[in-house]
């Protein structure tokens, strides 16, 4: 008779968590997502955010350098190296930073910082080929710059966003390339065409799919009637004709973690001055952030009182965190699902870290990432502490005072060892796909007959 064993079986836990998180997907979407997860440990890390949150939710190390009401802020929720990139919206200015807040929630700053640090280790190993020493220096630059940005805020300094005009180092040519090769006109030429009567979406079978008449009618009604009422920026004052729908399509094969969620592109009239002032709205199904799933029942109730649905939560986070909130930011409902609405950026480009040569250049980039994340946290905390905007920076700096080096060593150790765990989990996942019964095989690990 076999002895009763606990569930301390990492392979089984990983595979069960992945299967549970993707149980609602169609077979085709699940296959496509799993194929992406199998590309590399970093891609696996990006697409399994639920594993990270489950692992760190009750980690005792939070108490050392945070774990207080004052060290909480709006979090990005899925911080990783490839969530940094070029972006720009209505004013056609090119900027560099984070522009994806689908997993945003309120919590301790270290959730974001740890996840970003882990992604740096994975990225540096896969794309830059840094030594362990080089990775530690890159992490030190990331964490020191994060702290320096908060300390500067306490001193009253005003931070600057990274733009085309002030970009330095390897970001300068990257930003210039984005400005030279991207524009609203080129985006419309790529995704749309001029039909007999007006502009419509181009045929892109691997990227776009047509809607049924019933789906099109429902989405059109939501865009023209519900969505404008949720706008808070300058677009809220626009005439109804501004939101006239020209065409609609289902967006296919976008993202990694969000692959399988419903997503649509809607082409609206926008302005009426020239042929390239049409606007593409990105309509994306919103689900609770991974951290929310781990909250207690009372915490979830309080959360729902503050944010009755995920469209409101996404918009609140976006307005709180983003350096330049999208004027088209809003939400709408389709059946029992809620969707965020925002403009598709003509300038959204990821920085290709695989082109970086040398540890010094990568270290300078991680320094920028630390400052950008710090500024996001400062803005998020300001939205939560309007009577005391410096509270967050002050509390974190007090927790780190005289212990910054210890903090860096702790986070660096955590990031490197967790990256090792990610690589191990990734191999388990890949191996399971090579068999017809991967989950059943994992069930037998550590369970002798």
C-alpha positions in Angstrom: 0.0 0.0 0.0 1.4 3.4 -1.0 1.9 5.9 1.8 -0.2 9.2 1.8 1.9 12.0 0.4 1.5 15.8 0.4 1.0 17.8 -2.7 4.5 19.1 -2.6 5.0 18.0 -6.2 6.2 21.0 -8.3 5.8 19.4 -11.7 2.2 18.4 -11.0 1.5 21.9 -9.4 2.9 23.7 -12.5 1.0 21.6 -15.0 -2.3 21.7 -13.1 -2.0 25.5 -12.7 -1.3 26.0 -16.4 -4.2 23.7 -17.4 -6.6 25.3 -15.0 -5.7 28.9 -16.1 -6.3 27.9 -19.8 -9.3 25.6 -19.3 -11.7 28.1 -20.8 -9.8 28.4 -24.1 -10.8 26.6 -27.2 -8.5 23.7 -28.3 -7.0 25.9 -31.1 -6.3 28.8 -28.7 -4.9 26.5 -26.1 -2.6 24.8 -28.6 -1.4 28.2 -29.9 -0.7 29.5 -26.4 1.1 26.4 -25.3 3.3 26.6 -28.5 4.3 30.1 -27.5 5.0 29.0 -23.9 7.3 26.3 -25.2 9.5 28.8 -27.1 11.8 29.7 -24.2 11.9 30.1 -20.4 11.3 33.9 -20.8 8.3 33.4 -23.0 7.1 30.8 -20.5 7.5 33.3 -17.6 5.5 35.9 -19.6 2.7 33.6 -20.2 2.4 32.0 -16.7 2.0 35.1 -14.5 -0.4 33.0 -12.3 2.6 30.9 -11.2 4.6 33.9 -10.1 1.8 35.4 -8.1 0.9 32.1 -6.4 4.6 31.6 -5.5 5.2 35.1 -4.0 1.8 36.1 -2.6 2.6 35.2 1.0 6.4 35.5 0.8 7.9 36.5 4.2 10.6 38.6 2.6 8.1 41.4 1.9 8.2 42.3 5.5 11.9 43.1 5.4 11.6 46.1 3.1 7.9 46.8 2.8 4.7 45.0 3.7 3.1 48.2 5.1 0.1 50.3 4.0 2.6 53.1 3.0 4.6 50.8 0.7 1.5 49.9 -1.4 0.7 51.5 -4.8 -0.9 50.8 -8.1 1.1 48.0 -9.6 1.7 47.2 -13.2 0.9 43.6 -12.3 2.9 41.9 -15.0 6.2 43.8 -15.0 8.8 42.3 -17.3 11.5 43.5 -19.6 9.4 43.3 -22.8 6.6 45.3 -21.3 8.9 48.3 -21.9 8.8 49.8 -25.3 8.0 52.7 -27.5 4.5 54.0 -27.6 2.5 57.1 -28.5 -1.1 58.0 -29.0 -3.3 61.0 -30.0 -0.5 63.6 -29.9 1.8 61.5 -32.2 4.8 62.0 -29.8 7.1 59.0 -29.4 7.8 57.9 -25.8 9.4 55.0 -24.0 8.0 53.2 -21.0 5.3 50.8 -20.0 1.9 51.0 -21.8 0.1 47.7 -20.7 -1.9 47.7 -17.5 -4.3 44.7 -18.0 -3.0 43.1 -14.8 -2.8 46.2 -12.7 -3.8 46.1 -9.1 -3.0 47.7 -5.7 -0.3 46.0 -3.6 3.2 46.2 -2.2 5.8 47.7 -4.6 8.0 44.6 -4.4 5.6 42.5 -6.4 6.5 44.5 -9.5 10.1 44.9 -8.6 10.7 41.3 -8.0 8.9 40.2 -11.2 10.9 42.7 -13.3 14.2 41.6 -11.7 13.4 37.9 -12.5 12.6 38.9 -16.1 16.0 40.7 -16.3 17.8 37.5 -15.4 15.9 35.5 -17.9 16.3 38.1 -20.7 20.0 38.6 -19.9 20.6 34.8 -20.1 18.6 34.2 -23.3 19.1 37.4 -25.4 22.3 39.1 -24.1 24.4 36.2 -22.9 25.6 37.9 -19.7 27.7 36.2 -17.1 26.3 35.8 -13.6 28.5 38.7 -12.5 27.1 40.8 -15.4 23.6 40.0 -14.5 24.2 40.9 -10.8 25.5 44.3 -12.0 22.5 44.8 -14.2 20.1 44.0 -11.3 22.1 46.4 -9.1 21.6 49.2 -11.6 17.9 48.4 -11.8 17.4 48.5 -8.1 19.6 51.5 -7.4 17.9 53.6 -10.0 14.5 52.6 -8.7 15.6 53.8 -5.2 17.2 56.9 -6.5 14.1 58.0 -8.3 12.0 57.6 -5.1 14.7 59.5 -3.1 14.6 62.3 -5.6 10.9 62.6 -5.3 11.3 62.9 -1.5 13.7 65.8 -2.2 11.2 67.4 -4.4 12.8 66.7 -7.8 10.7 66.5 -10.9 11.3 63.4 -13.0 11.3 63.4 -16.8 9.6 61.0 -19.1 11.8 59.3 -21.7 10.9 61.0 -25.1 12.5 61.2 -28.5 14.1 64.6 -27.4 15.8 63.4 -24.3 16.5 59.6 -24.9 20.1 58.7 -24.2 22.4 55.8 -25.0 21.1 52.9 -26.9 17.5 54.2 -26.5 18.3 57.3 -28.6 18.8 55.5 -32.0 15.9 53.1 -31.2 13.5 56.0 -30.5 14.7 57.8 -33.7 14.1 54.6 -35.7 10.6 54.3 -34.3 9.9 58.0 -35.2 11.3 57.5 -38.7 9.4 54.3 -39.5 6.1 54.6 -37.6 3.3 57.0 -38.0 -0.5 57.1 -37.9 -0.6 57.1 -41.7 1.6 54.0 -42.0 -0.4 52.2 -39.3 -3.6 52.8 -41.3 -2.0 51.8 -44.5 -0.9 48.5 -42.8 -4.2 47.6 -41.2 -6.7 49.2 -43.5 -7.5 50.0 -47.1 -9.6 52.6 -48.9 -12.7 50.9 -50.2 -15.3 52.2 -52.7 -17.0 54.3 -50.1 -14.6 54.8 -47.2 -11.8 53.2 -45.3 -12.1 49.6 -44.0 -9.9 46.9 -42.6 -7.5 45.2 -45.0 -7.6 41.4 -45.4 -5.1 39.9 -43.0 -6.2 36.3 -42.5 -3.6 35.6 -39.7 -4.3 38.8 -37.9 -7.9 39.8 -38.5 -11.2 37.8 -39.0 -14.7 39.1 -39.9 -17.5 39.2 -37.4 -20.9 37.6 -37.8 -23.8 40.1 -38.5 -25.1 39.6 -34.9 -21.6 40.2 -33.4 -21.1 43.3 -35.6 -24.5 44.8 -34.6 -23.8 44.2 -30.9 -20.3 45.7 -31.0 -21.4 48.7 -33.1 -24.2 49.5 -30.6 -21.7 49.2 -27.6 -19.2 51.5 -29.3 -21.7 54.1 -30.4 -23.9 54.1 -27.3 -22.2 52.7 -24.1 -18.5 53.4 -24.7 -18.6 57.3 -25.2 -20.3 57.6 -21.8 -17.2 56.0 -20.1 -14.7 58.5 -21.6 -13.1 61.0 -19.2 -10.5 62.7 -21.4 -10.8 65.3 -24.2 -12.5 62.7 -26.5 -15.5 62.8 -24.1 -16.5 66.2 -25.6 -16.4 64.9 -29.2 -19.5 64.8 -31.4 -21.3 61.5 -31.9 -20.0 61.5 -35.5 -16.5 61.1 -34.1 -17.4 57.6 -32.9 -19.2 56.5 -36.1 -18.1 52.9 -36.8 -16.6 52.3 -40.2 -15.5 48.7 -39.9 -14.9 46.0 -37.3 -12.8 42.8 -37.1 -11.7 40.2 -34.6 -8.1 40.4 -33.6 -6.2 37.1 -33.8 -3.1 35.6 -32.2 -2.1 38.7 -30.1 -0.2 38.6 -26.9 1.1 35.7 -24.8 -0.6 35.6 -21.4 -3.8 37.1 -22.9 -3.9 34.8 -25.9 -7.4 33.4 -26.2 -9.2 36.3 -24.7 -11.7 38.0 -27.0 -10.2 41.0 -28.8 -11.5 43.3 -31.5 -10.3 46.2 -33.7 -12.9 48.9 -34.5 -12.2 51.6 -37.0 -14.0 54.8 -36.2 -14.4 58.2 -38.0 -12.2 60.2 -35.6 -11.5 63.6 -37.1 -12.7 64.7 -40.5 -9.8 66.8 -41.7 -7.8 64.3 -43.7 -7.7 60.7 -44.8 -5.4 59.6 -42.0 -7.3 60.9 -39.0 -9.4 57.7 -38.6 -8.8 55.9 -35.2 -8.4 52.2 -34.6 -9.8 51.2 -31.2 -8.4 48.1 -29.5 -11.2 46.3 -27.7 -9.9 43.7 -25.3 -11.6 41.4 -22.8 -10.6 42.2 -19.3 -10.4 39.5 -16.6 -9.4 39.9 -12.9 -5.6 40.4 -12.4 -3.8 37.3 -11.1 -3.2 38.9 -7.7 -7.0 39.4 -7.2 -7.5 35.6 -7.4 -5.3 35.1 -4.3 -7.1 37.7 -2.1 -9.2 36.6 0.8 -13.0 36.7 0.5 -13.2 40.0 2.5 -10.4 41.5 0.3 -12.3 40.6 -2.8 -15.5 42.1 -1.5 -13.7 45.4 -0.7 -12.1 45.3 -4.1 -15.5 44.9 -5.9 -16.9 47.8 -3.9 -14.1 50.0 -5.2 -14.1 48.5 -8.8 -17.5 47.0 -9.7 -16.1 45.4 -12.8 -12.7 45.0 -14.6 -13.3 47.8 -17.1 -13.5 50.3 -14.3 -10.5 48.7 -12.6 -8.4 48.9 -15.8 -9.4 52.5 -16.5 -8.6 53.6 -12.9 -5.2 51.9 -13.1 -4.4 53.3 -16.5 -5.3 56.9 -15.4 -3.3 56.4 -12.1 -0.1 54.8 -13.6 0.3 56.0 -17.1 2.5 59.0 -17.8 0.2 60.0 -20.7 -3.2 58.3 -20.4 -5.0 57.5 -23.6 -7.8 60.0 -24.4 -9.8 57.1 -25.9 -9.6 55.1 -22.7 -12.9 53.5 -21.7 -14.9 50.3 -21.6 -17.9 48.5 -22.8 -19.9 45.3 -22.3 -20.6 42.4 -24.7 -23.0 39.9 -23.2 -21.6 39.1 -19.7 -18.0 40.2 -20.5 -16.4 43.5 -20.0 -13.9 45.0 -22.4 -11.3 47.8 -22.1 -11.3 50.3 -25.0 -8.2 52.3 -26.0 -6.6 53.6 -29.1 -4.2 51.3 -31.0 -0.8 53.0 -30.7 0.9 53.8 -34.1 4.3 53.6 -32.3 4.1 50.5 -30.2 7.5 48.8 -30.7 9.4 46.5 -28.2 13.1 47.2 -27.7 15.1 44.3 -29.2 17.4 43.4 -26.3 19.0 40.6 -28.4 20.7 43.4 -30.4 22.5 44.7 -27.3 26.2 44.2 -27.3 28.0 44.2 -23.9 27.1 44.2 -20.3 27.6 48.0 -20.0 24.9 48.8 -22.5 22.4 46.4 -20.9 23.2 47.8 -17.5 22.3 51.3 -18.7 19.0 50.0 -20.1 18.1 48.3 -16.8 18.8 51.6 -15.1 16.2 53.2 -17.3 13.8 50.5 -16.5 14.2 51.0 -12.7 13.5 54.7 -13.1 10.5 54.2 -15.3 8.9 51.6 -12.9 9.6 54.0 -9.9 7.8 56.8 -11.7 4.9 54.5 -12.4 4.7 53.6 -8.7 5.0 57.2 -7.7 2.1 58.2 -9.9 0.0 55.2 -8.7 0.7 56.0 -5.1 -0.2 59.6 -5.6 -3.6 58.5 -6.8 -4.1 56.6 -3.6 -2.7 59.2 -1.3 -3.8 62.5 -2.7 -3.5 64.3 0.7 0.1 63.1 1.1 1.6 62.5 -2.4 5.1 61.8 -1.1 3.9 59.2 1.4 4.9 56.1 -0.7 8.4 57.4 -1.6 9.0 58.4 1.9 7.9 55.1 3.4 10.0 53.0 0.9 13.1 55.1 1.4 12.7 54.8 5.2 12.5 51.0 4.9 15.7 51.0 2.7 17.7 53.6 4.6 21.1 52.2 5.5 20.1 48.8 4.0 20.1 49.4 0.3 23.0 47.0 -0.4 21.3 44.3 1.6 18.1 44.9 -0.3 19.9 44.6 -3.6 21.6 41.4 -2.5 18.3 39.9 -1.4 16.4 40.8 -4.6 19.3 39.7 -6.8 19.5 36.3 -5.0 15.7 35.9 -5.3 15.7 36.9 -9.0 18.4 34.5 -9.9 17.1 31.5 -8.0 13.5 32.1 -9.1 14.8 32.3 -12.7 16.4 28.9 -12.2 13.0 27.7 -11.0 11.3 29.1 -14.1 13.8 27.3 -16.3 13.0 24.1 -14.4 9.3 24.6 -14.7 9.7 25.4 -18.4 11.5 22.1 -19.0 8.8 20.2 -17.1 6.2 21.9 -19.3 8.1 21.1 -22.5 8.7 17.5 -21.5 5.0 17.1 -20.7 4.0 18.2 -24.2 6.3 15.5 -25.7 4.0 12.9 -24.2 0.3 12.2 -24.7 -0.3 12.2 -20.9 1.9 14.9 -19.5 -0.4 15.7 -16.6 -0.9 12.1 -15.7 2.9 11.6 -15.8 3.4 14.5 -13.5 0.9 12.9 -11.1 3.2 10.0 -10.7 6.3 12.0 -9.8 7.2 11.3 -6.2 4.3 8.8 -5.8 5.8 5.3 -5.7 3.5 2.3 -6.1 
